[in-house]
Amino acid sequence: MKHHLTPLAAAAALTLLLAACAAPTAPSAKSVDINLVALNDFHGNLDRSKFTYTSAVDTERKTVQAGGIDTLSGALTAWRREDAQLIFVGNGDLVGASPAMSALWADEPSIVAMNMLGMKASSVGNHEFDQGKAELLRQQRGGCESSRADKACKFTPDFKGASYTYMAANVIDTQTGKSLLPAYRIEEAHGVKVGLIGAVLKDTPSVVTAAGIAGLQFGDEAGAINATLPQLRAQGVGVFVVLLHQGGETSEAVDQPDCSHLKGEVVDVVKRLDPAIQLVISGHSHQGYLCRVDGRLVTQAQMGGHMLTRIKLKVDPVKNALIDASAQNVVMLPGMYEPDPAVAAYLASVKQRSAAELSRPVAAIAVPNVGRSTKGGGASPLGDLVADSTLFGARAAGAQIGLMNNGGIRKDLEAGADLMTNVGQNQAVVPFGNTLIVVSLSGAQIRTLLEQQWPGEEAGEGNLLQVSEGFSYRWDSTQPQGQRVLPGSIMLNGIPLEDNQQYRVAANSFLAGGGDRFTVLAAGTRRLDTGVRDIDAFSNYLTARARAGKPAGSATAAGRIVRVK
């Protein structure tokens, strides 16, 4: 039997249905929006620079000029018009490995710039430790007592330090047994307390010089972050945002929402976080992504100020709990927003004062561009050049072999049509100012060192050490881990290395201290710090070659490292 509703009953049912559809859920009826903007791995890039990326909107790969503190200021000003209580945060490596315009002044202009942009807090990154604990604390607190007396307070005589809070939940000062920096900072927006928790990768000692992390202990990231939650809850915080200077990678577009293919160290850390933590702003790997890991939002905004991440938190203020988190990565294209006049003027002043020193010519080179790409075996033209300069700078200390890590070569050497490099271009290549160290290694140790270039089963080219003239070897990616360097192929000046003979090897202080997990170098004997800075060795080598009528540099690698096909 069919049942029919009367017209009156049908109308009543339709009214109830429409009311049910229109009524919001209980949380959204009470929710408030908290807006954050995140910046990671700025690396002192005060001015715009080249950026290559793929967008989910337009899948064609693009290369653009992006970033610059003037552009960032315009975006932040516009977004603060939408929400005056927006929280701007950083995620480590704001300074260090910086272009010469910032490095020339001990990175103080970059810290002042972050102050002007209204940053509230930032985790420390590994590069904040490049100059050691005392210099990091000076960057936070201000003052002119610095290990870089030739640079500190030269641009800003009354340098007052960062007005934002550097945070590190997992860094302990071994002298005091206490945290070196605050673990967290509480910010309030729209009546909601937001707990910002900072942490740096526990493997910082493997990517910073021994002097930089002296007296410090780096703990497990997830454990240290989780340990802050009871303290934050005791202060009425129920919304947690983790600023984790550790990252991953994915092949997905920089602005692809909810990417699902994130890989890398950050994934393990995120999976071990307290379930109450639903947002992790990551860094370190210089990737742009908006991913989900076990339902949690994990973001990163590439590097150099090329992008900013806009994050919206939907919060239930009654339950003091996060309902939802969403994000978008915005490429900072010049002209998108009207720059803040004060920030634009500050950038102009830094550029003007830096120009004379940075444009000072150094030496002519052989080609307009010496590249750092290692495709085709593992060596690069610029890697050859820097390794040669390392040997040149340390030869007086008895060095026979010069080595250079790829991560220490930050940009191509670009001389332009006149083939003349200047101070700024040279410093952009090797910006760290490490000294050159010479150690003694046996032939057997050198072979083990070369095998450390492939720490896992995968045998790629990206981690290969760059080697100086006269040193060569061959390797086979199809061989098992620990056996990839072909027997008898390691040569010095045409003579095979002997296992029991000692050789003097030069490297920058980061690498010589076991950096990038090349632990064999840290075990070297007869260790000698030459006191020669890598940038000085590089510039002096270019000058010496030019004066001899043999300008250095090439468009192709010299074939010192041969990958057997």
C-alpha positions, 0 to 999 in steps of 0.5 A, spaced: 500 500 500 502 506 498 502 512 503 501 519 501 502 525 505 497 531 505 499 537 502 500 540 509 504 535 512 508 535 505 509 542 506 511 541 514 516 536 512 519 540 507 520 546 512 524 541 517 528 539 511 530 545 509 531 548 516 536 542 517 540 543 511 541 550 513 543 549 520 550 549 521 554 544 525 555 546 533 562 547 532 562 552 526 556 556 530 561 558 535 568 557 531 573 563 530 578 563 525 585 564 527 590 567 521 597 565 521 603 566 516 609 562 515 616 563 513 622 558 513 629 558 510 629 565 509 637 565 509 638 572 509 635 573 502 633 581 503 632 582 495 628 578 490 632 572 487 630 567 482 625 561 483 623 555 479 617 551 481 611 548 479 604 550 480 597 545 481 594 551 477 599 551 471 603 545 471 608 548 466 615 549 470 616 556 471 622 560 473 621 567 476 624 573 480 620 572 487 621 575 494 625 581 497 623 584 504 619 589 500 614 584 497 613 580 503 612 587 507 606 588 502 603 581 502 603 582 510 600 589 510 595 587 505 593 580 509 593 584 516 588 589 513 583 583 513 585 580 520 589 585 524 591 579 529 594 575 524 600 571 527 607 572 523 612 566 524 618 563 522 621 557 522 629 557 522 635 558 518 632 566 517 640 567 517 646 564 515 648 561 508 646 568 506 647 572 500 653 577 501 648 583 502 646 580 509 653 576 510 657 582 510 654 585 516 653 579 520 646 578 518 644 584 522 640 587 516 636 580 516 634 580 523 632 587 523 628 586 517 624 580 520 623 585 526 620 590 521 615 585 518 612 584 525 615 576 526 612 574 533 616 567 534 621 562 530 624 556 531 632 556 530 634 552 524 641 549 524 644 555 520 642 559 527 648 555 530 653 557 524 657 562 529 656 558 535 652 559 541 654 566 544 653 569 537 646 566 536 644 569 543 647 576 541 642 575 535 637 574 540 638 579 545 643 585 541 649 588 543 656 588 539 660 583 543 661 578 537 666 573 534 665 577 527 668 583 530 669 585 523 662 585 521 658 586 527 654 593 528 658 595 522 651 597 519 647 598 525 651 601 531 646 600 536 644 593 534 638 591 539 637 583 536 631 580 534 624 582 537 621 576 535 623 569 540 627 564 537 625 557 540 628 550 541 624 545 545 630 540 544 636 544 545 640 543 552 645 548 554 650 542 557 653 547 562 647 549 565 643 543 564 637 547 562 634 549 555 638 554 551 632 558 548 624 558 550 621 552 548 614 555 546 611 562 546 604 563 547 600 568 542 593 570 543 588 572 537 581 573 537 581 571 544 584 564 543 591 562 546 595 559 541 601 555 543 607 556 538 612 550 539 619 550 536 624 545 535 630 544 530 632 537 527 636 533 532 641 531 527 644 539 527 651 536 530 652 533 523 650 539 519 654 544 523 661 545 525 663 542 531 665 549 534 658 552 532 654 546 537 660 546 542 656 546 549 649 544 546 645 537 546 640 536 541 634 531 543 629 528 539 624 533 536 617 529 537 619 527 545 621 535 546 615 537 543 610 533 546 613 535 553 611 542 552 603 540 552 602 540 559 605 546 561 601 550 555 595 546 557 596 549 564 596 556 562 590 555 558 592 553 551 588 548 547 591 550 540 598 548 538 602 550 532 609 546 531 615 550 528 619 544 526 626 545 522 626 539 519 623 537 512 621 532 507 620 532 499 614 531 494 614 531 487 607 534 488 606 542 486 608 547 491 601 549 492 597 542 491 592 542 497 593 536 501 598 532 498 599 525 500 606 523 497 611 527 503 617 523 504 623 524 509 625 525 516 619 530 518 614 524 516 617 520 522 617 526 527 610 528 525 607 521 526 610 521 533 607 527 536 601 528 541 594 527 537 592 534 539 597 537 535 594 538 528 599 543 524 606 542 523 610 548 519 616 545 517 623 547 514 630 545 512 629 541 506 627 548 501 621 545 498 614 548 497 608 543 500 602 543 503 601 535 505 597 531 510 600 526 514 596 521 518 591 527 517 595 532 520 597 538 516 604 539 514 607 545 510 613 548 508 614 555 504 620 553 499 626 558 501 629 565 500 622 568 501 620 566 495 613 564 498 609 565 504 604 560 507 597 562 509 594 558 514 587 558 517 585 555 523 578 554 525 577 554 533 572 552 537 573 557 543 568 554 548 572 547 547 578 551 546 580 546 541 582 546 533 576 544 529 580 544 522 586 547 519 587 549 512 593 552 508 595 555 501 602 557 499 603 564 495 609 565 491 611 572 492 611 575 485 614 583 485 608 587 484 603 583 487 602 588 493 604 595 495 610 595 499 611 598 506 614 604 505 619 603 511 621 596 509 622 598 502 627 604 504 630 600 509 632 595 503 634 601 499 639 603 504 642 596 505 643 595 498 646 602 497 651 601 503 653 594 500 654 596 493 661 599 493 664 593 497 660 587 493 661 590 487 669 591 488 672 586 482 676 580 484 679 576 478 677 574 471 675 567 470 675 563 463 667 563 462 661 567 464 658 562 469 661 556 472 655 552 474 654 547 481 650 542 477 653 535 479 649 531 473 653 526 469 657 523 474 657 527 481 662 532 479 661 539 477 665 545 474 664 549 480 665 543 485 672 542 481 674 550 482 672 550 489 676 544 491 682 547 487 681 553 491 681 549 498 688 545 496 691 552 494 689 555 500 692 549 504 698 547 500 702 551 505 700 547 511 702 540 507 695 539 503 695 534 498 688 533 496 682 538 497 675 536 498 669 540 498 661 538 500 656 540 495 652 543 500 657 548 502 657 551 495 650 555 495 650 559 488 653 558 481 659 563 480 656 568 475 661 573 472 657 576 466 659 578 459 666 581 462 668 575 465 670 579 472 667 576 478 666 581 484 666 580 492 659 579 492 659 574 487 664 570 490 661 570 497 655 568 494 658 561 492 662 560 499 658 564 504 660 561 511 666 563 512 669 557 515 677 556 516 681 550 512 683 544 516 688 539 514 688 532 517 692 526 515 688 520 513 691 513 510 689 511 503 684 506 506 681 511 510 680 515 504 677 509 500 672 509 506 671 516 506 669 516 499 664 510 500 660 514 505 658 518 500 652 513 499 650 512 506 644 508 503 642 503 498 640 508 493 647 510 489 645 517 487 650 523 485 647 529 489 652 527 496 658 526 492 664 530 495 668 535 490 675 533 489 681 537 487 686 537 481 690 531 481 685 526 485 680 522 481 677 515 482 671 511 478 665 508 481 659 504 480 652 505 482 650 498 481 655 495 486 652 494 493 653 499 499 660 500 501 663 497 495 662 502 489 668 505 489 672 501 484 678 497 486 685 501 484 681 507 481 683 512 487 689 516 484 693 522 486 697 525 481 697 518 477 699 514 482 694 509 486 693 510 493 696 505 498 692 503 504 697 504 509 700 511 506 698 517 510 696 523 506 694 530 508 687 532 506 684 539 506 677 541 507 673 546 510 672 546 518 665 544 517 666 538 513 673 536 517 669 536 523 665 530 520 659 534 517 654 531 512 656 525 516 663 524 513 665 521 520 672 519 517 674 526 516 673 527 524 677 521 525 683 524 521 690 525 525 695 531 526 689 536 525 691 543 523 687 549 523 690 553 517 686 560 519 685 561 512 678 562 510 674 558 505 672 565 501 679 568 502 682 561 499 677 562 493 678 569 491 686 568 492 686 562 487 682 566 482 686 572 483 693 568 482 690 564 476 688 570 473 695 574 474 698 567 471 694 568 465 690 562 466 683 564 468 680 559 472 673 556 471 670 551 466 663 550 463 664 543 464 667 538 469 674 536 469 672 528 469 676 527 476 670 523 478 667 518 473 661 514 474 661 507 470 655 506 466 
